[in-house]
Amino acid sequence: MTNNPESRPANPQHQARAYAPTPGQGGLTGPGGAKGRRALAAVLVALGSALAYANILGHGFVWDDHLLIAGNPAIREWSDLVKAFGRPVWFPLAPHGTLLASYYRPLEALAYTSIYLLGGLQPWVYHLASVLFHALTAVALMLLTEELTESLAAGFVAALLFAVYPLHTEAVNWIVALPVIECAFFYLASVYCWARWRKTQAGGSGIRFWLLGACGAFLLALLADEMAITLPLALLLFERFRGNEGQNRIWDPAPGASAAGKVAKDAGLSHSKLDAASIPARAGSRKPAATTIWLKFSGPGAVGGTLAVYLGLRDWALGGLRPGQNGHVLTSWQYFLSDLALLGSYFQKTFLPIHLNAYYVFQPTSSLGEPAVILGAAWAIVCLGILLVAKRVSVPLGAASATWLRPALFGLVWIPITLIPALAIRQVGYNVFAERYLYLPSAGACLVGAGLLCGLYARPARSAKWIAAALALALVAAFAFQTVRRNGVWKDDFTLDRQTILDSPNAAPIYSDLGHAYYQRGEYAEALAAGREALDAAQRDYRQNPRFVSDAYAGMGTAELALRRGAQAESDFHHALAAYPNADAYLNLGVIAFQRGDYRSTAALSKQAIRASPTYGLAYNNAGAGLLAMGQVADAMPYLEKAVELEPRYTQARINLALAYQKSGEIPAAIRQVRAVLGYDPKNQAAYQLLVEFLKIPVGPAAQPPGKN
């Protein structure tokens, strides 16, 4: 690519004509020092990303972070890097789950394992990784926008808007959403490499490199998140908008294409290499038929082959393509209307990123007259119209419209294309509408904003330039302020749950999570109240989710147990199990049995909890404790060792394991366990007393015999 206006295809009838710079060539894209300006722009975009999210580095784990990262034993060894390619990303946590077992995201597991091996379970390390990937994604958008418009200024504005866009706070703050950011980065990188490949001279040294880069980035995007499945459609969209410049095309130029573009195509010349004086000399030479066929089908064939490789890997790892099911059951008409409503809601949230919410309660749509349905249908019709007239606005890049009209229209269509996987109502999370699904599509909104601002700036009136600059600064400042403010909501579970309940009063699982947060704070009455609200919300849902009902009862029972209301707690746990197999209900019924001296039931119920949640450290400890109380030391030891493996700082499990080692005569192993406890909790009296016992150290000074002279 070049920014030199004289390197553009010349009009054969005016070969000596000198081209003046277009509006897109001012400022950051001047002819001198283009690489330096691009590097400076990239640094500024990355800096903007870092500043917008600097305040999240002190945040902890929230929601599924505890399960997928802190409690995940499959991200702690180098060998896990290879194993990630042969199983679902949630395999250790829910190997038989119909929805969770359908997530094939080895790149997610690779990222978590690498971060764990570098920084352990320190949340700030994972947050830093999210911020870094977000900055890289913004830079990738800048490069792609520049390729689309040949204006670094347009790319810089789009990327800066993307860097501070408040709609991204869920994806960047929630560590579990890291694959969404990874996918977006490689997705944009793939389209960028494709764009460079399309501009590379046939047979040039870089042509295979850029095509290989496009396919490699596509595969990485697919391995990060299933949202990347739409990338072939995004490439077709790019082809539709890329204008008449350059050769190496899939389709012939539109009827209105310039004669120079046709000459360039026939001559086998690259856009960046074409010289006005060279056209007559080479106009008669044509590429061989085999070369033409190769140029037409090598790109689509390579992309299709990459998709086939991914589908093959997925089939091998999961035993089939296995699309997950989240439990929503709708009629065909409801699916259609609900998808239109989702599309309309996504449009509204994308271009008006206010009233952000971490959990939107889904309600199926049954009426054509709902505003969201009308908005979604209108957007779909507009996008189809844009695709029909796309070639009319895909004029040579020397025209001013390439700087603003092309990215604006391209961005409008980009959003619904990249949203297609999120519209599969039964295959996404139970909360069908989620802001993280807009992370990649929102790049289209930033393209629209950058295009309109650059179009205003390109107007000849000086006042227009001042207005455009002021609007750009105001948008960036307002977005950055809202982003920094929204970040605070994701500080911890308690803060996030309380705010989300205000935003979604009918969100049953959030009430249950809030109840757990209250329980962790020792506020048992509040935890019980939150559990009751969770049950009410679950029963108000259009279709009662048995898991939500079960979680609500289990939360109520846990609070009742802490309030010493054993009979009511036991009743709540049985109600929970009647609705759905619940690990907490099984575990706490086992605790009640242990208090009654029924150790056999404790072990059996704890094993049921393990079946419901295979990485539940408390359940392994309780199973081991029940077996140990029955004198079955050899049977108890594997459960206690597993509890310590899952939760290295689980003090009770380590002490129980130390006692098991003591009973089996393995005193050195017992000493290692209590010393491990004292390593992270030096004032733990139970561990200290056991160490004294194991080492046979006298607690007080021994009486000494009288000395002799």
N, C-alpha and C positions, 0 to 999 in steps of 0.2 A: 504494500500500500504506500501511496505517496500523497503528499499535500501540495505538490508542485502543479499549478494549474496548467502548465504547458504540456504535461504528460497525459492529459486527458485526450480521448479520441477526437481528432480534428475533423472539421467539415471538409470533405474532399474538394469542395468548390472554393474553399478559402483556406488553403493549406498554410499560408504565411501569417494567418491571423494570430494576434497575441491575445490570450485570455486574461481577463481581469479577475482578481480574487472574488470569490463568492462570499455572501454573508457568513457562511459557516467557517471561513478561513481566518477570521480575525482572532485576536486575543491569544488563547492557548494554542491555536493551531497555525501559527505563522510558519513560513517556510524554513526559517532557521531554528536549529536546536529543538526539533520536534521530539526527539527521544528524551531530552532533558525536561521538556515541558510535560511530557507524558509521565515521566517518573515523578516529577513534582506533584502532579495532579493525583497520582496513585497514593503518594505519601499523605497528602492532605485528606483524601477519602478515608484511608486507613486510620488516620489520626481522629477524624470525625467519628468513626465507628467506635474507637477506643474511648473517647471522651463521653460519648453518649451512654456507654455501658460500663464505665469504670466503677460505678457504685454497686455493681452486682458481685464484685470479687469477695465481698465479705458475707455474702448470703450462704445459706446452708442448703442441704438437700430438701426437696419438697415432693410430695405425692409419690409417683412411681420411681423417683430417684432412689428412695430407700430400698426398694425391691430390686430394681434392675442394676443398681450400682453397688450400694452399700451392702446389700444382702445377696449379691450374685456371686457364687463361687466359680463361675466359668469365665471370669475376666482377671484372674490373678496369677496365671502362669504363662510362660512363653509358648507352651504347647497349645494354649487356647487360641493363639493367633491362627493356627492351621485348622483347628477343630471348628472354628467359626464358619468355615465354608461348607461344612457337611451337616448343618443342623439349623433349625430356626433360632433366631436371636434370643427368644424367650424360652428355649428348650429346658434349661435347668429349673425354671420357675414354674412352668405349666406345660409339661411335655404332651399332655393330652387335650389341651384346650383347643376348641374348634376355631377360635379367632386368633389367639396368641400364637398357635402353632403354624399359622400361615405367614408369619413375618420372616421373610428370608432377607436378612440385612447384615451380611458378614462384615461390611465396612463399619457398621455401628459397633459390632463386637471388637473389631480391630482397634477402633479409636478408644473405646473404654479400657481395653486391656493395656494398650500403650500408655494411656494416661495413668492407670493404676500402677504400672511398673515404674513410672517416673515419679509420681507424687502420692501413691497410696490412696487413702480415702479422704484426702483433704479437699473439701468442696471447691475451694478457690481455684485449684488446678483445673478442674473440669469446667468451671465458669470461664476461666481464661481461654481454654480451648474453643469454647463456643464463640467468644468475642473475636478470636483470631480468625476462625472460619467465616464469621460474619464479615469481617473486614475484607477477606479475600474474595468473598462473593460480591461485595460492592465494587471492588476493583475489576472483577470479571465483567460485571455489567457495564462499567465504564468503557472497557475495551470493545465489547460487543456493540455498544451504542455508537462508538466512533466508527466502527466498521460499517454500520448501517447508514450513517450520515456523513462520514468523513469530516466530522467536526468534533474535536476534542472538547470544545466548550460544552456541546450538547451531552457528550459522555460524562463529563465532570459533573454537570448539574444533575443528571439522572442518578449517578452513583452517590452523590452527596445526599440527595433526597432519600435514596434507599438506605444509606448508612444510618440515618436518624429517624426513619419512618416508625412511628409509634406502634404500628400494627405488628411489628416484628418482636415486640417485647416477650411474648409467650415463647416463641421459638428460641430466642437467645437466652432468656432467663431459665427456662426449664431444661435441665441437662438432658433429660430423656428425648427432647426434641432435636438434639444435635444431628441425627441423620437427616432431618429436614434441611438443615443448613448445608451439610455435606452434599446432599443431592442437588441443591440449587447451585452450589459452586461448580460442580462438575457438569451440570446441565448447561449452564451459561458458557463454561469453558468449551464444551463440545460444539455449541452453536457458533462460538467465536472461531474455533479451529476450522469448522466447515466454511465459514465466511472467508477465511484466509485461503483455504483450498480453492474456493471458487474463483479467487482473484489471481491464483498462481498460474504462471505460464505453463501450457501443456508441455510435459517433458522436462520441466525445470527441476532443479535439484530439490526444491522444497515441496513439490506436489504430494509426494508420498508421505512426507513428514506430517503435513497438516491433516491429511485424510486419516492417517494413523492416530493422530492426536484427537481428532473428532470421535473416532470409534472407541479409543481407549477411555476418553472422558465419559462417553455415553455408557460404557460398561460399568465404570466406577459409580456413576450416578444411579444406575439400576441396582447395584450392590449396596447402595446406601439407603435407598427408599423406593418403594413401588411407584411413587409419583412420576418417576423419570420415564415411564412407559410411553408418555406422550411426545417424547423428543422427536421422533420422525415427523409428526404433524407440525412441530415447531420449525423443523427444517423446511418443510413444504411452505410454511408461512413465510419464512425468510426468502425463499425463492420467489414467492409471489410479490414481494416488496423490494427486491434487490435492484430493480431498475434495469436499464438496457446496457449499462456499462459492463465491460469485460467480456471474455469468452468463456469456454469451458462450462456451458450451460446445459441444463437438463431439457429445457424447452426452447424453442426458437423465440427470437425477439417478437414483441407485439407488433401489430401492423404499423403502429406509429413510430417504430424505432428509427433512430437516425441511420443514414446511409453509412456513416462511419462505423457504427456498431456492427452492421452487417459485414462491412469490409474487414473489420478486426476479427470477426468470427471466422470468416473464410480464410483469412491470412494466418490464422493460428497464433495471433499475438495476444499477449497479456495486456490488460488495461494499464498496468503500472509501467509497461515497457514500450507501449505504442508511441511512436514519434510521428508527427505530422508529415515529415518529409519521407517517411518510410512507407507510407500507404500505397502510393502508386507502384512502387517497385515490387511489392509483395502481394498486391491485391489479387493477382491471378493464381497464386499458389493456394492449394487446398490441402487439408489434412487427409491422409489416407482413410478409406472407409473404416478400417479396423480401429484406427485411432479415434475416430468420431464415435463409434459404438462404445469403445472403452470409456471415453469421457462421459457418455450419456449414462452408462450403467454401473461404472465402478463405484461411485459414491453411494447410490441407493443400495447396491449389492453389499457393500461393506457394512452399511448401517443395518441392513436386514440380517446379515450374518452375525453381527454383534448381538442383536436381539435374540437370535436363535441360540447363541452361546449362553446367554443369560437364562433363557427358558429351560435349556438343557441342564444347567447347574441347579436351577430351582427344582426341577423335576427330580433330579438325583438326590438332592438334600432333603426334600420334603416328602418324597414318594408320590409326587404329582404336583400339579400347579396349585391345588388346594386354596381356592379363595375362601377367606374366613367369613363367618356369619355372626353378626352381632345381636341377633334376636329380634330385630324389627321385622314385622310382618305387615305388609301393605298390599292393597289391590294394585293392579296395573295402572288404573287411573290415578290413584293416590301417589304412586311412584312418579308418574309423569308430572303431576301438579307440584309435588313436593320438590322435585328437581328444579322446576322453574322457579319456585319460591326460594330455594337455596341459591340459585344463580342470581336472583334479584337481591337477596340479602348480602351475598358476597360482593356484588357490585356496589351496593350502598356502603358496606363497611370498608371496601377498598378505597373509595374516593372520599369517604368521610370517616376517618379513623378515630372516632370518639366513642365514649361509653364502652370501653373495652371490657371484656369479660372472659374469664378463664374457663367457664363452663356454660354453654348455651343448651337449655333444655329443648329437645326436639319434640315438635308436635306435627303430625302429618297434615297435609293440606288437602282439602276436599272441594274448594271453591275456586272457580276461575276469576272471581272478582277481587281476590285478595291483592293488596298493593304489591306485595313481593312477587306474586305470580305475574302480574302485569309488567312490572319492571324487568323481571327475568326474560319474559317473552320479547319485550321491546329490545332488550340488549341483544338477544339472539338474532333478531331480524336485522338490527343495525350491523352486526358483525357479518352476517351473510351478504348484506349490501356492500360492505367495505371490501370483502373478498372479490365480489364481482367487478368492482371498479378499481381494484388495486393496481392493475397495470397502467391505468390512466394517470395515476399519481407517481408511478415508479419511473420518473423521468431521469435523464442523466444527472449525475451528482453536481454538475455545474449550476443547476437551478436552485434557487433559494428554497423551494418547497422541500428539497431533500433534507434540509436541516430541521424542519419543524413538522411538515405535514406527514412525511413518511413515518417518523418515529411515533407520532401521535396516533395515527391510524393503526400502525403495527402493534402498538401497545394495547389498544382497545381490543384487538382480536387475540393477542397473546394471553390475556387473562382467562377467558373461558376455555381456551385450548389446554392450558396447563392445569386448569381446575377439573378437568374431566374425571380423573380418578377420585377426587373428593366428592363427586356427585353420585358415586356408587353407594347408595344409602346403606345397604346391608353389609358392605365390606369394610367400612371405616369404623372408628370407635363408636361406642353407643351414643356419645354426644356428637351427633352427625355434623353439626356446624362447629368449626374450630378455627381460631385465628391462625394457628400454625400452618393450616392448609393453604393460607394466602401468602406464605413467605415467598415462594417462587413466583406465583401469579402477580404479586404486587410490583414486580419489576416492570410489568406493563404499565401500571399506573405512574411509575416514576418516569418511564419513557414519554407518556402523555404529558406529564408536567414539564419535563425538560423540553419537549418539542414546542409546546405552547409558549414557554418563556423565551426560547430562542427565536421563535417566530416573531414575538413582540419586540425583542431586542434588534432584530434585523430590519425593522421598519426605519425609514430614513429620518423620521423626526427624532431630535435629541431627547425630547420628553419621553418617548417610548422606551428608549434605552434606560433612562433613569427609573422609569416605572418597572421595567422588567428586572433590573438589578435589585430594586427595593423589594419587589415581590419574592424574588428568589431568597434573599436574605431573611425576609420575614417568615417564609415557609420553613426554611431550615431551622431558624431559631425557635419557632413555635413547635415544630416536630421534636426537636432536641429536648425542649423543656418538658413536653408531655412524656417523652420516652424516659427521661431521668426520673420523673415523678412516678410513672407507672412501675418502674423497676422496683421501687420500694415495696409494692404489694407482694412481690415474690420473695421477700426476705426469708420467710420460714412458713411452715405449715399453718400455724395459728393465724398469722397475719393474712395469708392468702385465703384461707378458708373463710374467715370473717368477712373479708371484702367480697368474695365470690357469692356468699349467701345473700349479701345486700343486692348484688347484681342479678342473682337467680334464686329467688325465694323458694322455688319448687325443685331445686337440685338435691335429690335424696342422697346421692353418694357424697356430696360435699358436707351435708349435715353429719353423716357418719364419720367422715374424716375430721370434722371439727370436734365431734365427741371424743375421738381418739386423742386429739390435741389437748382438749381439756383434761382428759384422764392423765396424760403425761405430765400435766402441770399440777396434778393433785386436786383438781376442782371437780370432784365426783358428781355433785348435784348438777352442775352445768353440763357435764358429760351425759348424764341421764336425760336432761331436757333436750339436748341435741339429738340423742337417739330417738326420742319420741317424735321430734320434728322430722327426722329422717323417715320414720315409719309413715307418718302422715303424708309426706311428700311422695313416697313410693306408691302409696295407695291412691293418690290423686292422678298419677301418671295415666296417659291414655291406654297403656298396656303395662300392667304391673310386672316389673322385672324381678324375678324370684331372688336374684342375687342382692338387689337393693333391699328387699324385704328382710332377707336373712342377715345382711350386715347391720340393719337397724336393730333387729332383735338382739343380735350378738353384742352390739355396743351398749344397749340398755342393760343386758345381763352383766356385762363386765362392770358397769358403774354400780349396779345393785350389789354385786359381790363385794366391791370396795366399800360400800356403805353398810356391809354386814347384813344384807337382806338375802340370805342364802336361798330360801324357798322361792322367792320371786325371781332371783337370778337363774335358778335351775329351770324354772318354767320358761323364762325368756330364751334360754339356750335351746330347749327342746322345740320351741316355736321356730327358732332360727334354722334348726336342722330339718324341720318339716318343710321349710321353704326351699332350702338349697344346702348342699354339703359345705359347712362353714368351719374353717380351721380354728377360729377363735372359740366357737361354741364347743367343739370337741375338746380343745385344750382345757377350757375352764371347767367343763364337766369332769375332766380328769383331775383337776385341782380339788374340786369338791369331794371326789371319791378318795383322793389322797388324805384329805382332812378327816375322813371317816375311817381311815385305815384300810380301805379297799384298794390295795396297791395293784392288784391284778387288773381292775377296771381302769386305773390310772394309766397303766402301760398300754392297754388296748385302745382307750380313747385317744391317747397321745399319738399312737400309730395311725389312727384314722385322721387326725389332724395333719400328719405328715403326708398322707395320701392326697389330702385336699390342697396342701401347700408344701411341695417337696423341699423348699429351702427355709422352712420355719424353724429357726434355731431353738426357740422355746419349746417346741413340740419334741424335738430330739432330746433336749435336756430332761423334760418331764417323763418321757418314755424310759430314759436311762435311770431316772430317780426312782420310778416305780419298780423297775427290775432290780435295782440295787437294794431297795427296801425289802424285796422278797428274797434277797441273798443270791440272786442270779448275776453274779459279778461279771462273768465272761460275756453274758448276753447284753449287759448294760453298757459295757465299755465302748462298742462301736457307735452306739447312739450318742454317748457323751463326747466321743472324739469328733463325731460329725457336727455336734452343736458348737464345739470350740472352733472347728474349721470354718463354719458358716459365720460365726460371730466371735472373732478373736478376743474381744474385750467383754465377753459374757462371763462375769465373775462367778455366778452360781454354777455354771456348767464346768468351769475350770476346777472349782472346789469339789464338786461331785466327782469329776474325773480323778482328781488327786486322791479322794477317798477310795475310789475303785482301784487305783494303782496300789494304794496301801494294802487293801484287803487281798490283793493278788500277790503281794510281796515285792512289788516293783517300786521300792522306795525312791531311787534316783529319779524315776519318771514322775512320781508324786511331787518331789521337791521342785522339779522343773515347772510344774503347773502353778504351785503357790508362788514361786518366784516371778513367774510371768504376771500374776495378779499384782504383786507388789511393785512390779516394774511400771505399771500404768496407774496404780492406786497404792502409793506407799503407806497410807494410813489405814489400810484395811485390816481390822483386828482379827477377823476370822482367818484370813490368810496368814497373818503373823503367828497366831496360836498354832495353826497346823504346822508351820515351818519349825516352830520351837519343838513340837511333838516329834516331827519326823527326824530332826537333827539331835534329839535328846539333849537339848541345851537347858541347863537349870535356869529357872526364871529369876530367882533371887541369889544373893551371895551365899556360897556354901560355908558351913561352920568350919573353922580351921582349928587344928589341935594346937595346944600351947607350944610355943617355941622353946628350944633348949639353947642354953648358953654354951 
